[in-house]
Structure formats: C-alpha cells, structure tokens
Amino acid sequence: MWAGRYYYAGGYVRFFLMILSHNTLANYYQTNFSLMQYHKYSLSDIETMVPWERDIYVKMLVDYLEKLEEESKRR
C-alpha cells in the first residue's frame, strides 16, 4: 500500500523536476524580483502559482512588453 503511494508521489517529483529543469535558481529569483519590483506582483501571489501557471504569466508579460517595444519603434 505505501509503496504504491510513494511511487505515485515519486512520479510527481519526477514530473516537476522535468518541467522546471529549464529554470536555474538564479533565474527563478531574478524573475521573482522583476515581477515584484517592476510589475507589482506580491511574493505570496508568485509563490502560490502552479509552476506552469507562472511560466504562462511570464510568457504573456514578455509578449506584451515586446508588443509595446515594437509599437514604440514604429512611432
């Protein structure tokens, strides 16, 4: 019984290690700092996000900033 549960939990651990393998610890803290300092997210909001949810919001923010930069270059 416990072996099955441990194996199942181990599957989750392997899943999150695979999902988060692209992000270094330094990048994680730098991104958190930028989100808090420049975009007014609170640390509790960032920390309670599911890892892929955080990645989605960061990607959307990067896309938005790139769009603003393109518009400013056109002017």
N, CA, C and O atoms as a GROMACS GRO file, in nm:
protein
  300
    1MET      N    1   0.082  -0.120   0.000
    1MET     CA    2   0.000   0.000   0.000
    1MET      C    3   0.086   0.125   0.000
    1MET      O    4   0.067   0.212  -0.085
    2TRP      N    5   0.181   0.138   0.094
    2TRP     CA    6   0.264   0.258   0.099
    2TRP      C    7   0.359   0.267  -0.020
    2TRP      O    8   0.390   0.376  -0.068
    3ALA      N    9   0.405   0.152  -0.066
    3ALA     CA   10   0.496   0.152  -0.180
    3ALA      C   11   0.428   0.212  -0.302
    3ALA      O   12   0.491   0.287  -0.378
    4GLY      N   13   0.302   0.181  -0.322
    4GLY     CA   14   0.228   0.238  -0.435
    4GLY      C   15   0.212   0.388  -0.423
    4GLY      O   16   0.225   0.461  -0.522
    5ARG      N   17   0.185   0.433  -0.304
    5ARG     CA   18   0.170   0.577  -0.284
    5ARG      C   19   0.303   0.649  -0.302
    5ARG      O   20   0.308   0.757  -0.362
    6TYR      N   21   0.410   0.589  -0.251
    6TYR     CA   22   0.541   0.652  -0.266
    6TYR      C   23   0.579   0.660  -0.413
    6TYR      O   24   0.631   0.762  -0.460
    7TYR      N   25   0.554   0.553  -0.485
    7TYR     CA   26   0.587   0.552  -0.627
    7TYR      C   27   0.506   0.660  -0.698
    7TYR      O   28   0.558   0.730  -0.785
    8TYR      N   29   0.379   0.672  -0.663
    8TYR     CA   30   0.293   0.773  -0.726
    8TYR      C   31   0.344   0.912  -0.694
    8TYR      O   32   0.350   0.998  -0.783
    9ALA      N   33   0.382   0.937  -0.568
    9ALA     CA   34   0.438   1.068  -0.531
    9ALA      C   35   0.571   1.090  -0.603
    9ALA      O   36   0.601   1.202  -0.643
   10GLY      N   37   0.650   0.983  -0.619
   10GLY     CA   38   0.776   0.995  -0.692
   10GLY      C   39   0.753   1.035  -0.835
   10GLY      O   40   0.834   1.106  -0.895
   11GLY      N   41   0.642   0.991  -0.892
   11GLY     CA   42   0.606   1.032  -1.028
   11GLY      C   43   0.584   1.182  -1.036
   11GLY      O   44   0.626   1.246  -1.133
   12TYR      N   45   0.520   1.238  -0.936
   12TYR     CA   46   0.500   1.382  -0.932
   12TYR      C   47   0.633   1.455  -0.921
   12TYR      O   48   0.654   1.557  -0.987
   13VAL      N   49   0.721   1.404  -0.837
   13VAL     CA   50   0.852   1.468  -0.819
   13VAL      C   51   0.927   1.468  -0.951
   13VAL      O   52   0.983   1.571  -0.991
   14ARG      N   53   0.929   1.355  -1.019
   14ARG     CA   54   0.998   1.348  -1.149
   14ARG      C   55   0.934   1.442  -1.249
   14ARG      O   56   1.004   1.505  -1.329
   15PHE      N   57   0.801   1.452  -1.246
   15PHE     CA   58   0.731   1.541  -1.338
   15PHE      C   59   0.773   1.686  -1.317
   15PHE      O   60   0.804   1.756  -1.413
   16PHE      N   61   0.773   1.732  -1.191
   16PHE     CA   62   0.808   1.872  -1.164
   16PHE      C   63   0.956   1.899  -1.189
   16PHE      O   64   0.991   2.009  -1.231
   17LEU      N   65   1.042   1.801  -1.163
   17LEU     CA   66   1.183   1.820  -1.196
   17LEU      C   67   1.202   1.837  -1.345
   17LEU      O   68   1.285   1.917  -1.388
   18MET      N   69   1.128   1.762  -1.424
   18MET     CA   70   1.137   1.774  -1.569
   18MET      C   71   1.081   1.908  -1.615
   18MET      O   72   1.142   1.974  -1.700
   19ILE      N   73   0.968   1.948  -1.561
   19ILE     CA   74   0.904   2.074  -1.601
   19ILE      C   75   0.993   2.194  -1.567
   19ILE      O   76   1.004   2.287  -1.646
   20LEU      N   77   1.056   2.192  -1.450
   20LEU     CA   78   1.133   2.306  -1.402
   20LEU      C   79   1.281   2.298  -1.436
   20LEU      O   80   1.358   2.382  -1.390
   21SER      N   81   1.322   2.201  -1.514
   21SER     CA   82   1.464   2.184  -1.541
   21SER      C   83   1.523   2.296  -1.624
   21SER      O   84   1.644   2.315  -1.624
   22HIS      N   85   1.440   2.372  -1.696
   22HIS     CA   86   1.490   2.482  -1.778
   22HIS      C   87   1.522   2.607  -1.695
   22HIS      O   88   1.584   2.700  -1.746
   23ASN      N   89   1.479   2.609  -1.571
   23ASN     CA   90   1.491   2.728  -1.488
   23ASN      C   91   1.599   2.707  -1.382
   23ASN      O   92   1.591   2.614  -1.302
   24THR      N   93   1.699   2.795  -1.380
   24THR     CA   94   1.801   2.786  -1.277
   24THR      C   95   1.752   2.860  -1.153
   24THR      O   96   1.656   2.936  -1.158
   25LEU      N   97   1.818   2.836  -1.042
   25LEU     CA   98   1.780   2.903  -0.919
   25LEU      C   99   1.800   3.054  -0.930
   25LEU      O  100   1.717   3.132  -0.882
   26ALA      N  101   1.910   3.095  -0.993
   26ALA     CA  102   1.936   3.238  -1.011
   26ALA      C  103   1.828   3.302  -1.098
   26ALA      O  104   1.782   3.412  -1.068
   27ASN      N  105   1.789   3.234  -1.204
   27ASN     CA  106   1.684   3.286  -1.291
   27ASN      C  107   1.551   3.294  -1.218
   27ASN      O  108   1.474   3.388  -1.237
   28TYR      N  109   1.523   3.195  -1.134
   28TYR     CA  110   1.399   3.194  -1.056
   28TYR      C  111   1.390   3.318  -0.967
   28TYR      O  112   1.287   3.385  -0.965
   29TYR      N  113   1.497   3.347  -0.893
   29TYR     CA  114   1.496   3.464  -0.805
   29TYR      C  115   1.497   3.594  -0.882
   29TYR      O  116   1.433   3.691  -0.840
   30GLN      N  117   1.566   3.600  -0.994
   30GLN     CA  118   1.568   3.721  -1.076
   30GLN      C  119   1.430   3.750  -1.132
   30GLN      O  120   1.385   3.865  -1.134
   31THR      N  121   1.362   3.647  -1.178
   31THR     CA  122   1.227   3.664  -1.231
   31THR      C  123   1.131   3.707  -1.121
   31THR      O  124   1.049   3.796  -1.143
   32ASN      N  125   1.140   3.646  -1.004
   32ASN     CA  126   1.055   3.687  -0.892
   32ASN      C  127   1.079   3.833  -0.857
   32ASN      O  128   0.984   3.909  -0.836
   33PHE      N  129   1.206   3.873  -0.850
   33PHE     CA  130   1.239   4.012  -0.818
   33PHE      C  131   1.180   4.106  -0.923
   33PHE      O  132   1.121   4.208  -0.888
   34SER      N  133   1.196   4.073  -1.049
   34SER     CA  134   1.144   4.159  -1.156
   34SER      C  135   0.992   4.169  -1.150
   34SER      O  136   0.936   4.278  -1.166
   35LEU      N  137   0.926   4.058  -1.126
   35LEU     CA  138   0.780   4.061  -1.116
   35LEU      C  139   0.734   4.147  -0.999
   35LEU      O  140   0.634   4.218  -1.009
   36MET      N  141   0.806   4.140  -0.888
   36MET     CA  142   0.768   4.220  -0.771
   36MET      C  143   0.804   4.367  -0.790
   36MET      O  144   0.722   4.454  -0.761
   37GLN      N  145   0.923   4.395  -0.837
   37GLN     CA  146   0.974   4.532  -0.843
   37GLN      C  147   0.908   4.614  -0.954
   37GLN      O  148   0.867   4.727  -0.932
   38TYR      N  149   0.899   4.555  -1.074
   38TYR     CA  150   0.856   4.632  -1.190
   38TYR      C  151   0.710   4.612  -1.228
   38TYR      O  152   0.652   4.696  -1.296
   39HIS      N  153   0.651   4.501  -1.186
   39HIS     CA  154   0.515   4.470  -1.229
   39HIS      C  155   0.418   4.454  -1.114
   39HIS      O  156   0.303   4.416  -1.134
   40LYS      N  157   0.463   4.483  -0.994
   40LYS     CA  158   0.379   4.493  -0.873
   40LYS      C  159   0.306   4.364  -0.835
   40LYS      O  160   0.196   4.370  -0.779
   41TYR      N  161   0.365   4.248  -0.863
   41TYR     CA  162   0.314   4.123  -0.809
   41TYR      C  163   0.364   4.112  -0.665
   41TYR      O  164   0.473   4.161  -0.634
   42SER      N  165   0.287   4.050  -0.579
   42SER     CA  166   0.335   4.024  -0.444
   42SER      C  167   0.403   3.887  -0.443
   42SER      O  168   0.372   3.800  -0.524
   43LEU      N  169   0.496   3.869  -0.350
   43LEU     CA  170   0.567   3.742  -0.342
   43LEU      C  171   0.471   3.627  -0.311
   43LEU      O  172   0.489   3.516  -0.362
   44SER      N  173   0.371   3.654  -0.229
   44SER     CA  174   0.274   3.548  -0.199
   44SER      C  175   0.195   3.508  -0.323
   44SER      O  176   0.164   3.390  -0.340
   45ASP      N  177   0.162   3.604  -0.411
   45ASP     CA  178   0.094   3.571  -0.536
   45ASP      C  179   0.182   3.484  -0.625
   45ASP      O  180   0.135   3.387  -0.685
   46ILE      N  181   0.310   3.518  -0.633
   46ILE     CA  182   0.403   3.443  -0.717
   46ILE      C  183   0.424   3.303  -0.661
   46ILE      O  184   0.422   3.205  -0.736
   47GLU      N  185   0.444   3.294  -0.531
   47GLU     CA  186   0.474   3.165  -0.469
   47GLU      C  187   0.356   3.069  -0.471
   47GLU      O  188   0.377   2.948  -0.468
   48THR      N  189   0.233   3.119  -0.475
   48THR     CA  190   0.117   3.030  -0.475
   48THR      C  191   0.077   2.986  -0.614
   48THR      O  192  -0.014   2.904  -0.629
   49MET      N  193   0.145   3.038  -0.717
   49MET     CA  194   0.115   2.994  -0.853
   49MET      C  195   0.168   2.853  -0.875
   49MET      O  196   0.271   2.814  -0.819
   50VAL      N  197   0.096   2.778  -0.955
   50VAL     CA  198   0.144   2.648  -1.001
   50VAL      C  199   0.260   2.676  -1.096
   50VAL      O  200   0.254   2.776  -1.169
   51PRO      N  201   0.364   2.594  -1.099
   51PRO     CA  202   0.482   2.625  -1.180
   51PRO      C  203   0.451   2.660  -1.326
   51PRO      O  204   0.507   2.755  -1.379
   52TRP      N  205   0.364   2.584  -1.391
   52TRP     CA  206   0.336   2.616  -1.530
   52TRP      C  207   0.250   2.741  -1.542
   52TRP      O  208   0.254   2.808  -1.645
   53GLU      N  209   0.171   2.773  -1.440
   53GLU     CA  210   0.092   2.896  -1.441
   53GLU      C  211   0.186   3.016  -1.438
   53GLU      O  212   0.163   3.114  -1.510
   54ARG      N  213   0.288   3.009  -1.357
   54ARG     CA  214   0.388   3.117  -1.350
   54ARG      C  215   0.456   3.135  -1.485
   54ARG      O  216   0.475   3.247  -1.531
   55ASP      N  217   0.493   3.025  -1.548
   55ASP     CA  218   0.556   3.031  -1.680
   55ASP      C  219   0.464   3.095  -1.783
   55ASP      O  220   0.509   3.172  -1.868
   56ILE      N  221   0.336   3.063  -1.776
   56ILE     CA  222   0.239   3.122  -1.871
   56ILE      C  223   0.229   3.272  -1.850
   56ILE      O  224   0.231   3.348  -1.946
   57TYR      N  225   0.217   3.316  -1.724
   57TYR     CA  226   0.208   3.460  -1.698
   57TYR      C  227   0.335   3.534  -1.739
   57TYR      O  228   0.328   3.645  -1.792
   58VAL      N  229   0.450   3.474  -1.715
   58VAL     CA  230   0.576   3.537  -1.756
   58VAL      C  231   0.583   3.547  -1.907
   58VAL      O  232   0.624   3.651  -1.960
   59LYS      N  233   0.543   3.442  -1.978
   59LYS     CA  234   0.542   3.444  -2.125
   59LYS      C  235   0.447   3.550  -2.177
   59LYS      O  236   0.481   3.623  -2.271
   60MET      N  237   0.329   3.560  -2.118
   60MET     CA  238   0.233   3.662  -2.161
   60MET      C  239   0.289   3.802  -2.136
   60MET      O  240   0.269   3.892  -2.218
   61LEU      N  241   0.357   3.822  -2.024
   61LEU     CA  242   0.416   3.951  -1.993
   61LEU      C  243   0.527   3.985  -2.091
   61LEU      O  244   0.537   4.099  -2.136
   62VAL      N  245   0.611   3.888  -2.125
   62VAL     CA  246   0.718   3.911  -2.223
   62VAL      C  247   0.659   3.947  -2.359
   62VAL      O  248   0.708   4.039  -2.424
   63ASP      N  249   0.556   3.876  -2.401
   63ASP     CA  250   0.491   3.907  -2.528
   63ASP      C  251   0.434   4.048  -2.528
   63ASP      O  252   0.446   4.121  -2.627
   64TYR      N  253   0.372   4.087  -2.418
   64TYR     CA  254   0.314   4.221  -2.406
   64TYR      C  255   0.423   4.328  -2.413
   64TYR      O  256   0.406   4.430  -2.480
   65LEU      N  257   0.534   4.306  -2.343
   65LEU     CA  258   0.643   4.404  -2.345
   65LEU      C  259   0.707   4.414  -2.483
   65LEU      O  260   0.745   4.523  -2.526
   66GLU      N  261   0.719   4.301  -2.553
   66GLU     CA  262   0.772   4.304  -2.690
   66GLU      C  263   0.678   4.381  -2.782
   66GLU      O  264   0.723   4.454  -2.870
   67LYS      N  265   0.548   4.364  -2.764
   67LYS     CA  266   0.450   4.436  -2.844
   67LYS      C  267   0.461   4.587  -2.819
   67LYS      O  268   0.457   4.666  -2.913
   68LEU      N  269   0.475   4.626  -2.693
   68LEU     CA  270   0.491   4.768  -2.662
   68LEU      C  271   0.619   4.824  -2.723
   68LEU      O  272   0.621   4.937  -2.772
   69GLU      N  273   0.726   4.746  -2.722
   69GLU     CA  274   0.852   4.791  -2.780
   69GLU      C  275   0.840   4.809  -2.931
   69GLU      O  276   0.892   4.905  -2.986
   70GLU      N  277   0.772   4.717  -2.998
   70GLU     CA  278   0.750   4.729  -3.142
   70GLU      C  279   0.669   4.853  -3.175
   70GLU      O  280   0.701   4.925  -3.270
   71GLU      N  281   0.565   4.880  -3.098
   71GLU     CA  282   0.483   4.999  -3.122
   71GLU      C  283   0.562   5.126  -3.100
   71GLU      O  284   0.544   5.223  -3.174
   72SER      N  285   0.648   5.128  -3.000
   72SER     CA  286   0.729   5.248  -2.976
   72SER      C  287   0.832   5.269  -3.087
   72SER      O  288   0.865   5.383  -3.120
   73LYS      N  289   0.884   5.160  -3.145
   73LYS     CA  290   0.979   5.173  -3.256
   73LYS      C  291   0.910   5.225  -3.382
   73LYS      O  292   0.970   5.298  -3.460
   74ARG      N  293   0.784   5.187  -3.403
   74ARG     CA  294   0.708   5.234  -3.520
   74ARG      C  295   0.682   5.383  -3.514
   74ARG      O  296   0.674   5.450  -3.617
   75ARG      N  297   0.670   5.436  -3.393
   75ARG     CA  298   0.641   5.579  -3.378
   75ARG      C  299   0.766   5.654  -3.396
   75ARG      O  300   0.767   5.777  -3.388
   0.00000   0.00000   0.00000
